[in-house]
Amino acid sequence: MVHAYVLVKADVGAAADLVETIRGVDAVAEAHVVAGDWDLIAEVDAPEVYDVLSTVSEQVGRLDGVVDTKTYVSMEE
């Protein structure tokens, strides 16, 4: 199992609605609105690194209101 953290930059005012949509993505274990340079952080659990990347690029990154994403894969199991 691969565990990753995905930082999400959202359009102005979109974070609160977007977090609910991101929580509905199958591989997303948790998602939260955060303060700082990024607007949301999501935890993704998937069988392989490819599945994490696919989830981010094909599902999260394409959502209306998402401006940018940055993915960090955990090195711990």
Jmol script that loads the backbone (N, CA, C; Angstrom):
load data "model"
ATOM      1  N   MET A   1       0.846  -1.176   0.000  1.00  0.00           N
ATOM      2  CA  MET A   1       0.000   0.000   0.000  1.00  0.00           C
ATOM      3  C   MET A   1       0.891   1.237   0.000  1.00  0.00           C
ATOM      4  N   VAL A   2       0.531   2.221  -0.799  1.00  0.00           N
ATOM      5  CA  VAL A   2       1.254   3.486  -0.897  1.00  0.00           C
ATOM      6  C   VAL A   2       0.396   4.563  -0.239  1.00  0.00           C
ATOM      7  N   HIS A   3       1.046   5.350   0.613  1.00  0.00           N
ATOM      8  CA  HIS A   3       0.365   6.437   1.308  1.00  0.00           C
ATOM      9  C   HIS A   3       0.989   7.739   0.827  1.00  0.00           C
ATOM     10  N   ALA A   4       0.142   8.708   0.446  1.00  0.00           N
ATOM     11  CA  ALA A   4       0.653   9.981  -0.063  1.00  0.00           C
ATOM     12  C   ALA A   4      -0.178  11.136   0.477  1.00  0.00           C
ATOM     13  N   TYR A   5       0.456  12.299   0.495  1.00  0.00           N
ATOM     14  CA  TYR A   5      -0.203  13.539   0.872  1.00  0.00           C
ATOM     15  C   TYR A   5      -0.274  14.414  -0.370  1.00  0.00           C
ATOM     16  N   VAL A   6      -1.442  14.949  -0.633  1.00  0.00           N
ATOM     17  CA  VAL A   6      -1.650  15.782  -1.816  1.00  0.00           C
ATOM     18  C   VAL A   6      -2.074  17.171  -1.367  1.00  0.00           C
ATOM     19  N   LEU A   7      -1.258  18.158  -1.719  1.00  0.00           N
ATOM     20  CA  LEU A   7      -1.595  19.550  -1.446  1.00  0.00           C
ATOM     21  C   LEU A   7      -2.377  20.080  -2.634  1.00  0.00           C
ATOM     22  N   VAL A   8      -3.429  20.835  -2.353  1.00  0.00           N
ATOM     23  CA  VAL A   8      -4.311  21.333  -3.410  1.00  0.00           C
ATOM     24  C   VAL A   8      -4.457  22.842  -3.277  1.00  0.00           C
ATOM     25  N   LYS A   9      -4.233  23.542  -4.373  1.00  0.00           N
ATOM     26  CA  LYS A   9      -4.497  24.981  -4.439  1.00  0.00           C
ATOM     27  C   LYS A   9      -5.834  25.144  -5.164  1.00  0.00           C
ATOM     28  N   ALA A  10      -6.750  25.906  -4.551  1.00  0.00           N
ATOM     29  CA  ALA A  10      -8.099  26.059  -5.091  1.00  0.00           C
ATOM     30  C   ALA A  10      -8.340  27.489  -5.555  1.00  0.00           C
ATOM     31  N   ASP A  11      -9.335  27.637  -6.434  1.00  0.00           N
ATOM     32  CA  ASP A  11      -9.795  28.977  -6.803  1.00  0.00           C
ATOM     33  C   ASP A  11     -10.259  29.702  -5.543  1.00  0.00           C
ATOM     34  N   VAL A  12     -10.239  31.022  -5.575  1.00  0.00           N
ATOM     35  CA  VAL A  12     -10.681  31.827  -4.441  1.00  0.00           C
ATOM     36  C   VAL A  12     -12.116  31.457  -4.066  1.00  0.00           C
ATOM     37  N   GLY A  13     -12.315  31.109  -2.795  1.00  0.00           N
ATOM     38  CA  GLY A  13     -13.646  30.788  -2.290  1.00  0.00           C
ATOM     39  C   GLY A  13     -14.127  29.384  -2.581  1.00  0.00           C
ATOM     40  N   ALA A  14     -13.313  28.563  -3.235  1.00  0.00           N
ATOM     41  CA  ALA A  14     -13.762  27.223  -3.637  1.00  0.00           C
ATOM     42  C   ALA A  14     -13.386  26.118  -2.663  1.00  0.00           C
ATOM     43  N   ALA A  15     -12.507  26.384  -1.709  1.00  0.00           N
ATOM     44  CA  ALA A  15     -11.967  25.324  -0.855  1.00  0.00           C
ATOM     45  C   ALA A  15     -13.032  24.580  -0.054  1.00  0.00           C
ATOM     46  N   ALA A  16     -13.958  25.285   0.541  1.00  0.00           N
ATOM     47  CA  ALA A  16     -14.973  24.650   1.400  1.00  0.00           C
ATOM     48  C   ALA A  16     -15.833  23.656   0.631  1.00  0.00           C
ATOM     49  N   ASP A  17     -16.230  24.004  -0.577  1.00  0.00           N
ATOM     50  CA  ASP A  17     -17.035  23.083  -1.388  1.00  0.00           C
ATOM     51  C   ASP A  17     -16.169  21.968  -1.975  1.00  0.00           C
ATOM     52  N   LEU A  18     -14.966  22.317  -2.354  1.00  0.00           N
ATOM     53  CA  LEU A  18     -14.073  21.369  -2.999  1.00  0.00           C
ATOM     54  C   LEU A  18     -13.654  20.248  -2.061  1.00  0.00           C
ATOM     55  N   VAL A  19     -13.484  20.531  -0.777  1.00  0.00           N
ATOM     56  CA  VAL A  19     -13.037  19.504   0.162  1.00  0.00           C
ATOM     57  C   VAL A  19     -14.040  18.349   0.232  1.00  0.00           C
ATOM     58  N   GLU A  20     -15.315  18.648   0.141  1.00  0.00           N
ATOM     59  CA  GLU A  20     -16.331  17.585   0.175  1.00  0.00           C
ATOM     60  C   GLU A  20     -16.237  16.694  -1.062  1.00  0.00           C
ATOM     61  N   THR A  21     -16.008  17.294  -2.201  1.00  0.00           N
ATOM     62  CA  THR A  21     -15.861  16.533  -3.436  1.00  0.00           C
ATOM     63  C   THR A  21     -14.621  15.659  -3.390  1.00  0.00           C
ATOM     64  N   ILE A  22     -13.520  16.204  -2.899  1.00  0.00           N
ATOM     65  CA  ILE A  22     -12.276  15.435  -2.806  1.00  0.00           C
ATOM     66  C   ILE A  22     -12.442  14.273  -1.836  1.00  0.00           C
ATOM     67  N   ARG A  23     -13.150  14.476  -0.758  1.00  0.00           N
ATOM     68  CA  ARG A  23     -13.409  13.378   0.196  1.00  0.00           C
ATOM     69  C   ARG A  23     -14.161  12.231  -0.466  1.00  0.00           C
ATOM     70  N   GLY A  24     -14.897  12.512  -1.521  1.00  0.00           N
ATOM     71  CA  GLY A  24     -15.652  11.482  -2.216  1.00  0.00           C
ATOM     72  C   GLY A  24     -14.850  10.665  -3.212  1.00  0.00           C
ATOM     73  N   VAL A  25     -13.610  11.040  -3.470  1.00  0.00           N
ATOM     74  CA  VAL A  25     -12.754  10.271  -4.386  1.00  0.00           C
ATOM     75  C   VAL A  25     -12.348   8.979  -3.692  1.00  0.00           C
ATOM     76  N   ASP A  26     -12.472   7.851  -4.395  1.00  0.00           N
ATOM     77  CA  ASP A  26     -12.265   6.529  -3.789  1.00  0.00           C
ATOM     78  C   ASP A  26     -10.970   6.373  -3.002  1.00  0.00           C
ATOM     79  N   ALA A  27      -9.849   6.776  -3.537  1.00  0.00           N
ATOM     80  CA  ALA A  27      -8.568   6.539  -2.878  1.00  0.00           C
ATOM     81  C   ALA A  27      -8.256   7.551  -1.779  1.00  0.00           C
ATOM     82  N   VAL A  28      -9.079   8.573  -1.618  1.00  0.00           N
ATOM     83  CA  VAL A  28      -8.824   9.600  -0.605  1.00  0.00           C
ATOM     84  C   VAL A  28      -9.319   9.107   0.748  1.00  0.00           C
ATOM     85  N   ALA A  29      -8.376   9.011   1.698  1.00  0.00           N
ATOM     86  CA  ALA A  29      -8.714   8.575   3.053  1.00  0.00           C
ATOM     87  C   ALA A  29      -9.242   9.738   3.885  1.00  0.00           C
ATOM     88  N   GLU A  30      -8.634  10.922   3.729  1.00  0.00           N
ATOM     89  CA  GLU A  30      -9.044  12.125   4.448  1.00  0.00           C
ATOM     90  C   GLU A  30      -8.733  13.340   3.600  1.00  0.00           C
ATOM     91  N   ALA A  31      -9.453  14.430   3.848  1.00  0.00           N
ATOM     92  CA  ALA A  31      -9.152  15.708   3.198  1.00  0.00           C
ATOM     93  C   ALA A  31      -9.563  16.826   4.143  1.00  0.00           C
ATOM     94  N   HIS A  32      -8.745  17.889   4.177  1.00  0.00           N
ATOM     95  CA  HIS A  32      -8.982  18.992   5.099  1.00  0.00           C
ATOM     96  C   HIS A  32      -8.637  20.314   4.448  1.00  0.00           C
ATOM     97  N   VAL A  33      -9.401  21.351   4.770  1.00  0.00           N
ATOM     98  CA  VAL A  33      -9.043  22.711   4.405  1.00  0.00           C
ATOM     99  C   VAL A  33      -7.972  23.145   5.400  1.00  0.00           C
ATOM    100  N   VAL A  34      -6.891  23.754   4.899  1.00  0.00           N
ATOM    101  CA  VAL A  34      -5.789  24.177   5.761  1.00  0.00           C
ATOM    102  C   VAL A  34      -5.426  25.636   5.488  1.00  0.00           C
ATOM    103  N   ALA A  35      -4.735  26.246   6.439  1.00  0.00           N
ATOM    104  CA  ALA A  35      -4.230  27.611   6.270  1.00  0.00           C
ATOM    105  C   ALA A  35      -2.799  27.536   5.778  1.00  0.00           C
ATOM    106  N   GLY A  36      -2.427  28.453   4.917  1.00  0.00           N
ATOM    107  CA  GLY A  36      -1.051  28.486   4.425  1.00  0.00           C
ATOM    108  C   GLY A  36      -1.009  28.716   2.931  1.00  0.00           C
ATOM    109  N   ASP A  37       0.096  28.309   2.316  1.00  0.00           N
ATOM    110  CA  ASP A  37       0.274  28.506   0.877  1.00  0.00           C
ATOM    111  C   ASP A  37      -0.668  27.642   0.053  1.00  0.00           C
ATOM    112  N   TRP A  38      -1.103  26.518   0.591  1.00  0.00           N
ATOM    113  CA  TRP A  38      -2.033  25.611  -0.079  1.00  0.00           C
ATOM    114  C   TRP A  38      -3.361  25.670   0.648  1.00  0.00           C
ATOM    115  N   ASP A  39      -4.436  25.304  -0.039  1.00  0.00           N
ATOM    116  CA  ASP A  39      -5.778  25.442   0.526  1.00  0.00           C
ATOM    117  C   ASP A  39      -6.330  24.167   1.145  1.00  0.00           C
ATOM    118  N   LEU A  40      -5.916  23.024   0.616  1.00  0.00           N
ATOM    119  CA  LEU A  40      -6.399  21.745   1.124  1.00  0.00           C
ATOM    120  C   LEU A  40      -5.248  20.753   1.169  1.00  0.00           C
ATOM    121  N   ILE A  41      -5.401  19.746   2.028  1.00  0.00           N
ATOM    122  CA  ILE A  41      -4.484  18.618   2.023  1.00  0.00           C
ATOM    123  C   ILE A  41      -5.328  17.348   2.065  1.00  0.00           C
ATOM    124  N   ALA A  42      -4.950  16.397   1.230  1.00  0.00           N
ATOM    125  CA  ALA A  42      -5.671  15.124   1.165  1.00  0.00           C
ATOM    126  C   ALA A  42      -4.681  13.990   1.387  1.00  0.00           C
ATOM    127  N   GLU A  43      -5.133  12.947   2.071  1.00  0.00           N
ATOM    128  CA  GLU A  43      -4.340  11.735   2.235  1.00  0.00           C
ATOM    129  C   GLU A  43      -4.892  10.700   1.267  1.00  0.00           C
ATOM    130  N   VAL A  44      -4.004  10.135   0.486  1.00  0.00           N
ATOM    131  CA  VAL A  44      -4.403   9.147  -0.522  1.00  0.00           C
ATOM    132  C   VAL A  44      -3.737   7.819  -0.196  1.00  0.00           C
ATOM    133  N   ASP A  45      -4.517   6.760  -0.191  1.00  0.00           N
ATOM    134  CA  ASP A  45      -4.014   5.397  -0.014  1.00  0.00           C
ATOM    135  C   ASP A  45      -4.355   4.607  -1.265  1.00  0.00           C
ATOM    136  N   ALA A  46      -3.338   3.994  -1.870  1.00  0.00           N
ATOM    137  CA  ALA A  46      -3.551   3.227  -3.099  1.00  0.00           C
ATOM    138  C   ALA A  46      -2.566   2.065  -3.144  1.00  0.00           C
ATOM    139  N   PRO A  47      -2.875   1.047  -3.940  1.00  0.00           N
ATOM    140  CA  PRO A  47      -2.002  -0.132  -3.992  1.00  0.00           C
ATOM    141  C   PRO A  47      -0.593   0.156  -4.525  1.00  0.00           C
ATOM    142  N   GLU A  48      -0.473   1.031  -5.507  1.00  0.00           N
ATOM    143  CA  GLU A  48       0.821   1.312  -6.153  1.00  0.00           C
ATOM    144  C   GLU A  48       0.975   2.820  -6.350  1.00  0.00           C
ATOM    145  N   VAL A  49       2.226   3.261  -6.534  1.00  0.00           N
ATOM    146  CA  VAL A  49       2.503   4.674  -6.788  1.00  0.00           C
ATOM    147  C   VAL A  49       1.742   5.138  -8.024  1.00  0.00           C
ATOM    148  N   TYR A  50       1.688   4.304  -9.048  1.00  0.00           N
ATOM    149  CA  TYR A  50       0.961   4.670 -10.265  1.00  0.00           C
ATOM    150  C   TYR A  50      -0.500   5.011  -9.942  1.00  0.00           C
ATOM    151  N   ASP A  51      -1.099   4.270  -9.028  1.00  0.00           N
ATOM    152  CA  ASP A  51      -2.491   4.518  -8.663  1.00  0.00           C
ATOM    153  C   ASP A  51      -2.658   5.857  -7.950  1.00  0.00           C
ATOM    154  N   VAL A  52      -1.679   6.231  -7.133  1.00  0.00           N
ATOM    155  CA  VAL A  52      -1.705   7.542  -6.481  1.00  0.00           C
ATOM    156  C   VAL A  52      -1.645   8.635  -7.543  1.00  0.00           C
ATOM    157  N   LEU A  53      -0.682   8.510  -8.447  1.00  0.00           N
ATOM    158  CA  LEU A  53      -0.508   9.518  -9.493  1.00  0.00           C
ATOM    159  C   LEU A  53      -1.737   9.616 -10.391  1.00  0.00           C
ATOM    160  N   SER A  54      -2.328   8.481 -10.688  1.00  0.00           N
ATOM    161  CA  SER A  54      -3.533   8.454 -11.509  1.00  0.00           C
ATOM    162  C   SER A  54      -4.696   9.146 -10.791  1.00  0.00           C
ATOM    163  N   THR A  55      -4.848   8.870  -9.507  1.00  0.00           N
ATOM    164  CA  THR A  55      -5.908   9.503  -8.717  1.00  0.00           C
ATOM    165  C   THR A  55      -5.754  11.017  -8.723  1.00  0.00           C
ATOM    166  N   VAL A  56      -4.521  11.479  -8.528  1.00  0.00           N
ATOM    167  CA  VAL A  56      -4.281  12.917  -8.469  1.00  0.00           C
ATOM    168  C   VAL A  56      -4.481  13.573  -9.832  1.00  0.00           C
ATOM    169  N   SER A  57      -3.905  12.989 -10.860  1.00  0.00           N
ATOM    170  CA  SER A  57      -3.968  13.641 -12.176  1.00  0.00           C
ATOM    171  C   SER A  57      -5.321  13.494 -12.858  1.00  0.00           C
ATOM    172  N   GLU A  58      -5.975  12.365 -12.699  1.00  0.00           N
ATOM    173  CA  GLU A  58      -7.220  12.117 -13.424  1.00  0.00           C
ATOM    174  C   GLU A  58      -8.481  12.457 -12.638  1.00  0.00           C
ATOM    175  N   GLN A  59      -8.391  12.472 -11.316  1.00  0.00           N
ATOM    176  CA  GLN A  59      -9.592  12.738 -10.526  1.00  0.00           C
ATOM    177  C   GLN A  59      -9.504  14.065  -9.770  1.00  0.00           C
ATOM    178  N   VAL A  60      -8.532  14.211  -8.912  1.00  0.00           N
ATOM    179  CA  VAL A  60      -8.434  15.428  -8.104  1.00  0.00           C
ATOM    180  C   VAL A  60      -8.049  16.638  -8.962  1.00  0.00           C
ATOM    181  N   GLY A  61      -7.021  16.508  -9.751  1.00  0.00           N
ATOM    182  CA  GLY A  61      -6.516  17.628 -10.542  1.00  0.00           C
ATOM    183  C   GLY A  61      -7.473  18.161 -11.576  1.00  0.00           C
ATOM    184  N   ARG A  62      -8.430  17.372 -11.986  1.00  0.00           N
ATOM    185  CA  ARG A  62      -9.395  17.793 -13.015  1.00  0.00           C
ATOM    186  C   ARG A  62     -10.681  18.375 -12.450  1.00  0.00           C
ATOM    187  N   LEU A  63     -10.801  18.417 -11.136  1.00  0.00           N
ATOM    188  CA  LEU A  63     -12.024  18.960 -10.529  1.00  0.00           C
ATOM    189  C   LEU A  63     -12.117  20.464 -10.769  1.00  0.00           C
ATOM    190  N   ASP A  64     -13.330  20.935 -11.004  1.00  0.00           N
ATOM    191  CA  ASP A  64     -13.557  22.375 -11.136  1.00  0.00           C
ATOM    192  C   ASP A  64     -13.153  23.048  -9.834  1.00  0.00           C
ATOM    193  N   GLY A  65     -12.349  24.081  -9.931  1.00  0.00           N
ATOM    194  CA  GLY A  65     -11.902  24.809  -8.753  1.00  0.00           C
ATOM    195  C   GLY A  65     -10.491  24.464  -8.316  1.00  0.00           C
ATOM    196  N   VAL A  66      -9.925  23.364  -8.847  1.00  0.00           N
ATOM    197  CA  VAL A  66      -8.546  23.008  -8.518  1.00  0.00           C
ATOM    198  C   VAL A  66      -7.615  23.751  -9.458  1.00  0.00           C
ATOM    199  N   VAL A  67      -6.682  24.497  -8.882  1.00  0.00           N
ATOM    200  CA  VAL A  67      -5.728  25.280  -9.659  1.00  0.00           C
ATOM    201  C   VAL A  67      -4.406  24.526  -9.817  1.00  0.00           C
ATOM    202  N   ASP A  68      -3.962  23.838  -8.760  1.00  0.00           N
ATOM    203  CA  ASP A  68      -2.675  23.152  -8.777  1.00  0.00           C
ATOM    204  C   ASP A  68      -2.667  22.074  -7.705  1.00  0.00           C
ATOM    205  N   THR A  69      -1.812  21.078  -7.884  1.00  0.00           N
ATOM    206  CA  THR A  69      -1.617  20.043  -6.874  1.00  0.00           C
ATOM    207  C   THR A  69      -0.129  19.753  -6.730  1.00  0.00           C
ATOM    208  N   LYS A  70       0.230  19.248  -5.564  1.00  0.00           N
ATOM    209  CA  LYS A  70       1.597  18.796  -5.314  1.00  0.00           C
ATOM    210  C   LYS A  70       1.482  17.532  -4.480  1.00  0.00           C
ATOM    211  N   THR A  71       2.146  16.459  -4.903  1.00  0.00           N
ATOM    212  CA  THR A  71       2.017  15.161  -4.255  1.00  0.00           C
ATOM    213  C   THR A  71       3.312  14.764  -3.569  1.00  0.00           C
ATOM    214  N   TYR A  72       3.184  14.318  -2.324  1.00  0.00           N
ATOM    215  CA  TYR A  72       4.305  13.807  -1.552  1.00  0.00           C
ATOM    216  C   TYR A  72       3.998  12.369  -1.160  1.00  0.00           C
ATOM    217  N   VAL A  73       4.821  11.430  -1.614  1.00  0.00           N
ATOM    218  CA  VAL A  73       4.642  10.026  -1.298  1.00  0.00           C
ATOM    219  C   VAL A  73       5.393   9.723  -0.008  1.00  0.00           C
ATOM    220  N   SER A  74       4.725   9.095   0.945  1.00  0.00           N
ATOM    221  CA  SER A  74       5.342   8.744   2.212  1.00  0.00           C
ATOM    222  C   SER A  74       6.373   7.644   1.995  1.00  0.00           C
ATOM    223  N   MET A  75       7.494   7.765   2.676  1.00  0.00           N
ATOM    224  CA  MET A  75       8.552   6.756   2.586  1.00  0.00           C
ATOM    225  C   MET A  75       8.403   5.709   3.674  1.00  0.00           C
ATOM    226  N   GLU A  76       7.450   5.897   4.571  1.00  0.00           N
ATOM    227  CA  GLU A  76       7.186   4.928   5.631  1.00  0.00           C
ATOM    228  C   GLU A  76       5.980   4.079   5.270  1.00  0.00           C
ATOM    229  N   GLU A  77       5.967   2.869   5.753  1.00  0.00           N
ATOM    230  CA  GLU A  77       4.814   2.002   5.486  1.00  0.00           C
ATOM    231  C   GLU A  77       3.835   2.066   6.615  1.00  0.00           C
TER     232      GLU A  77
END
end "model"
wireframe off; spacefill off
backbone 0.3
color backbone group
